[in-house]
Amino acid sequence: MISKPAIDAERIRKAMQSGKAADAESGGLRYVRFVHDFEDIARGTVIFDHGTVYGYPAIGRLLALRTGLAKQLSGPFWMEEKIHGFNIRVTRIEDGLIALTRGGYVCPFTNDRLPDLLDTAIFDDQPDLVLCAEVAGPDNPYLESAPPFITEDVRLFVFDLMRRNSPRFLPQDEKMELSRRYALPSVEIFGRFETSDLKPISDILKRLDEEGREGAVFKEDSPRQRRTKHVTGSANLSDIRNSVYSLLDLSPEYFTSRILRLALFVDEQELEGSDDLNRRAGAAFLDGLQEAIRRHHREGRVSHRFRCRFRDPENAGHLIRYLKRASGHVQIVKRDLKPDGEFWLLEFDRIYPSLNGLLSDWLAGKVVFD
Amino acid sequence: MISKPAIDAERIRKAMQSGKAADAESGGLRYVRFVHDFEDIARGTVIFDHGTVYGYPAIGRLLALRTGLAKQLSGPFWMEEKIHGFNIRVTRIEDGLIALTRGGYVCPFTNDRLPDLLDTAIFDDQPDLVLCAEVAGPDNPYLESAPPFITEDVRLFVFDLMRRNSPRFLPQDEKMELSRRYALPSVEIFGRFETSDLKPISDILKRLDEEGREGAVFKEDSPRQRRTKHVTGSANLSDIRNSVYSLLDLSPEYFTSRILRLALFVDEQELEGSDDLNRRAGAAFLDGLQEAIRRHHREGRVSHRFRCRFRDPENAGHLIRYLKRASGHVQIVKRDLKPDGEFWLLEFDRIYPSLNGLLSDWLAGKVVFD
């Protein structure tokens, strides 16, 4: 089935000329990938011969719910869980399923594991469907952390449905109906609220915060499909704790903005127990850094061990090559690939050269002029 | 007394042409100021008709004493207290004393208060002397914080002596002899050590840390005058706590580097009580930010009130003008100038536009795309 192109050849040519789109290839499948936003086309949009999968658009972050919900949304909206994982769009191209990252690459890991993550029968009835989902869990290849309620491997959580050749989401009722009918693994949907429902919304967020969960997305139940998101204090602490090895590789604003967001969450939710919160905030920075220093004394360097499972060991190789291309100056070192029940278990390290270089210099007694 | 110039006219011309030096003026006194390092001339070097006052050189910071002292210093060295204040060089030009900032400006505040800060009789015997000192205390116009052992106003602490027209420091014995003879207010000198004396040095640093003091400077007792400095964990926490209103105005590395230094101090000094340390580290970030948010709710903006005392109220005006020129986009707003005993008490606010702008946006419910 070759559908009418959603984005005509002239626009594609213009996007490619200006460096906003580029040719890409994965497992023999050729496509065009939007590297950046271009006019109204979101970054990560992918054009196959079989149709266009639009990029998942950026969702604005709300720091103050009390004023923000009413300012950003009109009328009723759905509140859904925001899962801490990585964003994936799944669609069927020819006879195979394909999992695209936010940036529009084929994810060698998710692609391999799709049969474990959802019942793919839905695509037999709905061949042009695009599932928008978060993949999360401790054994994932991208993130140092996972939601507390996932204790092994990874799980997939659908939060939106699209169709090829359209940048719009299916309406909430249609999404919920299809999810029910095909038993799609979905994010928790907390309910339909009005902007005046601050109390129940706040109660849910406080519970998510206590349970160490990331936050919520608010989706206007209207044709204009406005969305906004809000994360818990816990999520900010968890981001800091899990990224502290990258202290010098991430932009330093990564850390200062999270501390500021945490302060705003605590203020708005009127959380008690500042001693406990302060202790957790300090630990988020210091536990990891002290562990890094001890590890540097012991092993001469700081790294993080990642584990993930594959059905086909060849896909582990694809993943390593993909990570090496995408990781900038953070080093990826494959450690092991061995059978593990019905799977192959890949182990690799992510080595943080900036933190390692600085600790090597500092612990060797070099001076800094600042 | 017009002395032979230490830096000849040709070098001054070259430095000015390349933007490294510039003409300056204060109270009718004209001079040349080195805005940046130029060849072997330190930033802050000032050339008067009466001679040159060399800049106070940057001192390299040591993060790990165990390896660093032996690497940076040879033979015996003096360990002196590093005071958390601002760096001043005091010298006599014509019949008046002048206090120069690190950058080579005349400090309108210190200049005004010199008679309170030290017995200036030393300059009658030693007219070409340059006192290098730290001015510190809660009522200072530059820093949000002060050493815990100074509870009001400011004090001056001499830590080096130079002579005009020479970039070298007087040897330690000569400095100590002059300090004694003229009863100069000085930094605490902890003693003369060898690089193998790690235990007593570490004990002093742990005591300084417990007392909330900043750290130490290590000065090689040799003609090459090598120096290095090291600060306590407390000092890093205090820097964070006192600069958190400037979270968005300082480089974000300001905060991440201090957290990393703190982790290294704790590791090297094998400090116990991680819960307490974590709580203090979290509080350093969060107490100030939560206070900022509450103040923003209440007053619509975040600012810090500074107070300092003058003998001559005209100098308060000079200070405000100087601060307005030097403060970049941080706003300086004069609040009050009134008699206070034998002094004039100036009050002014430093207003942090970046934090204010961000809090205004966020608390009004705007969204952020990140």
Interface residues (C-beta under 8 A of the other chain):
Chain A: A58 G60 R61 L62 L63 A64 R66 T67 G68 L69 A70 K71 Q72 T228 L247 L248 S251 P252 E253 F255 T256 S257 I259 L260 L262 A263 L264 V266 D267 S274 D275 L277 N278 R279 R280 A281 G282 A283 A284 F285 L286 D287 L289 Q290 A292 I293 R294 L358 W362 L363 A364 G365 K366 V367 V368 F369 D370
Chain B: A58 G60 R61 L62 L63 A64 R66 T67 G68 L69 A70 K71 Q72 T228 L247 L248 S251 P252 E253 F255 T256 S257 I259 L260 L262 A263 L264 V266 D267 S274 D275 L277 N278 R279 R280 A281 G282 A283 A284 F285 L286 D287 L289 Q290 A292 I293 R294 L358 W362 L363 A364 G365 K366 V367 V368 F369 D370
